[in-house]
């Protein structure tokens, strides 16, 4: 018995060193990404609106904050020399946030076209599903994301190494958003009322994340609420990394922020995949 378990474990370990293992998984991820990309491009008006919508989010902040900074007001690290960096990064965060809506939207479209059962019984696991929609989302937002990223660099230049770190942080944030999207997606097809309630909760969390306004701008009782929001620390470390332009200094100054980011990037996708499996197995597809 022990010998059989040892042989089975040896076989499982060896497969991770075979090219075919990774080729098979990448092929499945690519298939989902390609399918989802074609589905999104079918609804061009929704695609355009999802790119324009973040501009509307930061435009109001730009108007309000510019008036404060005209008279020399300063909020923490926000001042008249760098507040464009905060707002441009906020735009890209809002672009990434779109993936939270992509998962339910994609599943609902599959449900409408009656192709969702075929997707669920195909040889894909939930990680393939998560990464497939994750990559298709990155392709869709690539052009506006890169343009704003370049504009941010022009406004406040940083080193090549910091640029690489910033890109890695953005990818981690998108992984977190993808985990949330997968979590919401299964309720969109199995328990739609729960999906709507969770959407409201996610929006409230974002309202108290200081993505477009300085933390110091809020009264103390609101700041106390913001301090228990993990997204505040996640978004803040992205901005501090850009402004410091020294990752070692940023890590040593904000170690808790990095712990929150890495921990959330691991835990949220795992929770999303687990909840998807449990809820779908229990309720299936409801509303056909």
GULUMNU-611241 format. One record per residue (C-alpha): residue in one letter; y, z, x. Coordinates in steps of 0.02 Angstrom, whole numbers, padded with zeros to 5 digits, always signed. Last residue first. Layout:
<nodes>
AYZX...
</nodes>
This chain:
<nodes>
X+01428-00917-01650X+01518-00751-01654X+01419-00639-01537X+01333-00692-01375X+01211-00561-01311X+01234-00382-01370X+01121-00276-01259X+01083-00395-01115X+01264-00453-01114X+01332-00276-01110X+01216-00215-00970X+01231-00369-00859X+01420-00386-00877X+01442-00198-00849X+01346-00209-00685X+01438-00364-00623X+01609-00289-00664X+01565-00120-00589X+01511-00205-00427X+01670-00311-00428X+01776-00152-00453X+01691-00045-00320X+01707-00153-00165X+01886-00216-00181X+01936-00045-00251X+01872+00044-00096X+01957-00078+00022X+02125-00066-00067X+02121+00122-00098X+02072+00156+00083X+02211+00041+00141X+02341+00133+00038X+02279+00302+00100X+02304+00246+00281X+02488+00204+00252X+02581+00244+00414X+02433+00220+00532X+02379+00063+00440X+02557-00007+00440X+02583+00029+00625X+02419-00056+00668X+02462-00204+00556X+02630-00238+00638X+02741-00359+00542X+02818-00205+00459X+02891-00304+00314X+02734-00407+00280X+02615-00261+00296X+02730-00155+00188X+02724-00286+00050X+02534-00297+00046X+02520-00108+00062X+02631-00088-00092X+02526-00202-00200X+02367-00102-00170X+02456+00066-00179X+02535+00027-00348X+02371-00050-00406X+02285+00118-00385X+02391+00197-00523X+02398+00386-00506X+02567+00379-00418X+02640+00269-00555X+02622+00409-00683X+02716+00532-00572X+02848+00399-00541X+02874+00386-00729X+02912+00573-00739X+03027+00561-00589X+03137+00422-00657X+03107+00243-00598X+03208+00146-00469X+03121+00230-00324X+02961+00133-00360X+03053-00031-00340X+03028-00165-00474X+02919-00321-00483X+02743-00258-00443X+02790-00077-00474X+02613-00040-00538X+02659+00043-00703X+02674-00117-00805X+02513-00176-00723X+02415-00028-00789X+02488-00057-00962X+02432-00238-00957X+02255-00185-00908X+02248-00063-01055X+02306-00195-01178X+02174-00314-01114X+02043-00178-01131X+02085-00160-01316X+02071-00347-01345X+01903-00355-01253X+01835-00208-01355X+01872-00305-01515X+01786-00458-01444X+01620-00371-01414X+01495-00499-01344X+01590-00655-01290X+01757-00578-01243X+01669-00417-01195X+01576-00510-01057X+01738-00585-00993X+01832-00420-00981X+01717-00353-00844X+01709-00524-00760X+01900-00528-00759X+01911-00353-00686X+01793-00405-00546X+01896-00563-00521X+02056-00459-00508X+01977-00355-00371X+01919-00512-00280X+02096-00581-00298X+02167-00425-00216X+02043-00442-00073X+02095-00624-00052X+02279-00575-00049X+02242-00445+00085X+02151-00575+00190X+02300-00692+00174X+02416-00552+00229X+02307-00516+00381X+02311-00699+00432X+02500-00704+00411X+02513-00544+00514X+02420-00629+00656X+02535-00780+00647X+02688-00667+00664X+02816-00638+00527X+02973-00727+00463X+03072-00660+00316X+03159-00789+00206X+03066-00937+00282X+02902-00842+00270X+02933-00805+00086X+02966-00990+00056X+02801-01032+00143X+02707-00911+00032X+02797-00980-00121X+02739-01156-00077X+02563-01097-00034X+02541-01009-00202X+02615-01154-00300X+02490-01275-00219X+02335-01164-00214X+02339-01101-00394X+02199-01214-00459X+02096-01207-00300X+02102-01017-00293X+02045-01008-00475X+01897-01122-00439X+01849-01005-00296X+01851-00846-00403X+01763-00935-00547X+01617-00974-00432X+01626-00807-00342X+01605-00705-00502X+01472-00818-00577X+01372-00826-00416X+01384-00635-00405X+01321-00623-00584X+01160-00713-00542X+01133-00898-00571X+00967-00983-00608X+01027-01050-00777X+00992-00941-00930X+01173-00884-00948X+01249-01056-00918X+01135-01137-01048X+01183-01003-01173X+01369-01037-01138X+01365-01224-01174X+01408-01209-01358X+01576-01298-01332X+01665-01148-01409X+01560-01024-01309X+01596-01116-01148X+01780-01110-01194X+01766-00924-01231X+01678-00896-01064X+01813-00989-00969X+01952-00896-01059X+01869-00727-01033X+01851-00763-00846X+02017-00854-00822X+02120-00712-00896X+02084-00595-00750X+02101-00749-00637X+02285-00757-00687X+02318-00601-00584X+02316-00712-00430X+02471-00801-00493X+02551-00634-00535X+02517-00575-00357X+02594-00737-00295X+02751-00704-00396X+02757-00523-00337X+02752-00584-00157X+02905-00689-00197X+02988-00539-00278X+02957-00418-00135X+03009-00546-00004X+03166-00586-00104X+03208-00400-00095X+03221-00415+00094X+03402-00418+00153X+03485-00347-00003X+03376-00193+00003X+03203-00134-00052X+03121-00016+00074X+03165+00136-00030X+03286+00076-00164X+03453+00025-00085X+03619-00009-00170X+03746-00111-00070X+03855-00170-00216X+03775-00342-00224X+03606-00257-00209X+03617-00182-00383X+03670-00345-00464X+03533-00441-00373X+03407-00316-00441X+03440-00357-00623X+03443-00548-00606X+03294-00554-00489X+03192-00438-00600X+03225-00554-00748X+03167-00703-00645X+03012-00613-00580X+02912-00621-00741X+02981-00790-00796X+02925-00863-00630X+02752-00787-00660X+02740-00889-00823X+02770-01059-00742X+02598-01071-00659X+02502-01009-00812X+02608-01124-00922X+02557-01276-00820X+02373-01234-00836X+02386-01201-01022X+02467-01372-01043X+02332-01455-00938X+02184-01395-01041X+02048-01512-00974X+02095-01458-00798X+02023-01286-00837X+01853-01356-00887X+01845-01467-00734X+01881-01316-00623X+01751-01212-00714X+01614-01341-00684X+01661-01364-00502X+01666-01176-00470X+01500-01149-00560X+01415-01286-00458X+01496-01224-00297X+01427-01049-00325X+01253-01120-00356X+01261-01229-00201X+01325-01082-00098X+01173-00980-00151X+01049-01117-00106X+01133-01157+00059X+01136-00973+00107X+00948-00954+00086X+00913-01126+00160X+00998-01075+00322X+00870-00939+00352X+00918-00774+00432X+00937-00682+00267X+00761-00738+00220X+00690-00636+00362X+00743-00471+00284X+00653-00503+00120X+00495-00559+00212X+00497-00401+00318X+00521-00292+00163X+00370-00374+00081X+00267-00348+00238X+00317-00164+00246X+00278-00139+00061X+00107-00219+00085X+00070-00108+00236X+00121+00048+00138X+00000+00000+00000
</nodes>
